[in-house]
Amino acid sequence: MKHTDAEYLAFDPLEGDEAELTCRSVKLVTTCKPHPCTGTDEPHDIAPGSRARHEKARVDGDFWGSFYTCLPCLDRALSECAEDGDDE
């Protein structure tokens, strides 16, 4: 783990997306079963017992979305933001 829990929670991978998100919740969880990771273009599963960021929200008022991102993908995204000079 390269970053703090607060940094993982504050990072917004959906920033700039035009979808309207309401009833949004973000938390770090320990997975009980495999989940697909949404943090990269290369598909992979998050193994049971791994820590991950879980985000769920109502998307555009039409449906509920639930997304898991593994910590290695979050570390990579946060490092890229730091290299680009972004605050988060």
Buried (B, 14 or more C-beta within 10 A) or exposed (E): EEBEEEEBBEBEBBEEEEEEBEEEEBEBEEBEEEBEBBBEEEEEBBEEEBBBBBBBBBBEEEEEBEBBBBBBBBBBBBEEBEEEEEEE
